[in-house]
Amino acid sequence: MKLFNDIMLILRKIVMKGPVKEGGRNPYVDWVAILLISLVLTILLVLNGVNLFFRINTIEVKTDKPATGVVADIFDEKVLEEVINNFENRASLSDNARKSYKTLPDPSI
């Protein structure tokens, strides 16, 4: 237990002498800490991405199921005609609503 207390005392002295004591009081120290932490996290994320990229390219990372081909739907002209008719009906309704729109007269005139 004495060894643990000695180690904690040494660590406490190191931390209190350094910039940690100024944290929260000195904005410069706060910004430096934020930037350093951000830089370290960015470097770790980039290295992880590069590692994953090379592992995938060397086929170390495998999927559980083999990839299957995409099954294409058969083109149906009836469905296409229905869609075209639907859009033509919507366009005509929109055009009729736009042409027949009447505003109320301005009472201030």
C-alpha positions in Angstrom: 0.0 0.0 0.0 2.9 2.3 0.7 4.3 1.8 -2.8 0.9 2.8 -4.3 0.7 5.9 -2.2 4.3 6.8 -3.2 3.5 6.4 -6.9 0.3 8.5 -6.6 2.2 11.2 -4.7 4.8 11.3 -7.5 2.2 11.4 -10.2 0.3 14.2 -8.4 3.4 16.3 -8.1 4.2 15.8 -11.9 0.6 16.7 -12.9 0.4 19.8 -10.6 3.6 21.2 -11.9 2.7 20.9 -15.5 0.1 22.6 -17.7 -2.7 20.7 -16.2 -2.7 23.1 -13.2 -3.4 25.9 -15.7 -6.2 24.2 -17.4 -9.4 26.1 -17.1 -7.6 29.3 -16.1 -5.5 29.9 -19.2 -7.3 29.8 -22.5 -4.0 29.2 -24.4 -3.5 25.9 -22.5 -7.1 24.9 -23.0 -6.8 25.4 -26.8 -3.5 23.6 -27.0 -5.0 20.7 -25.2 -8.0 20.6 -27.5 -5.9 20.8 -30.6 -3.5 18.1 -29.4 -6.3 15.7 -28.6 -8.0 16.5 -31.9 -4.8 15.9 -33.8 -4.1 12.6 -32.0 -7.7 11.4 -32.7 -7.5 12.4 -36.3 -4.2 10.6 -36.8 -5.6 7.4 -35.2 -8.8 7.5 -37.3 -6.7 8.0 -40.5 -4.3 5.2 -39.6 -7.3 2.9 -38.8 -8.8 3.7 -42.2 -5.6 3.1 -44.1 -5.1 -0.2 -42.2 -8.7 -1.3 -43.0 -8.2 -0.3 -46.7 -5.0 -2.4 -47.0 -6.6 -5.4 -45.2 -9.6 -5.3 -47.5 -7.3 -5.1 -50.6 -5.3 -8.1 -49.5 -8.5 -10.0 -48.7 -7.7 -10.4 -45.0 -11.2 -9.2 -44.3 -13.8 -11.6 -45.7 -17.6 -11.4 -45.8 -19.7 -14.2 -44.4 -21.7 -14.8 -47.6 -20.4 -14.7 -51.2 -21.8 -11.9 -53.2 -24.6 -12.8 -55.5 -25.4 -11.1 -58.8 -28.1 -8.5 -59.0 -31.3 -9.8 -60.5 -32.7 -7.3 -63.1 -36.4 -6.8 -63.3 -38.0 -7.5 -66.6 -39.1 -4.4 -68.4 -42.9 -4.1 -68.5 -44.4 -1.6 -70.9 -47.8 -1.6 -69.1 -46.2 -0.3 -65.9 -44.3 2.4 -67.9 -47.5 3.5 -69.6 -49.3 3.7 -66.2 -46.5 5.8 -64.8 -46.6 8.1 -67.8 -50.4 8.5 -67.6 -50.2 9.2 -63.9 -47.7 12.0 -64.4 -49.7 13.4 -67.4 -52.8 13.5 -65.2 -51.0 15.2 -62.4 -49.5 17.7 -64.8 -52.9 18.5 -66.3 -54.5 18.9 -62.8 -51.6 21.2 -61.8 -52.0 23.3 -65.0 -55.8 23.6 -64.5 -55.3 24.7 -60.9 -52.8 27.3 -62.0 -55.0 28.7 -64.8 -58.2 28.8 -62.8 -56.7 30.4 -59.6 -58.5 33.6 -58.8 -57.2 36.0 -56.1 -59.3 38.2 -54.0 -59.3 41.9 -54.9 -57.0 44.1 -52.9 -59.3 46.0 -50.5 -56.8 48.9 -50.2 -57.2 49.9 -53.9 
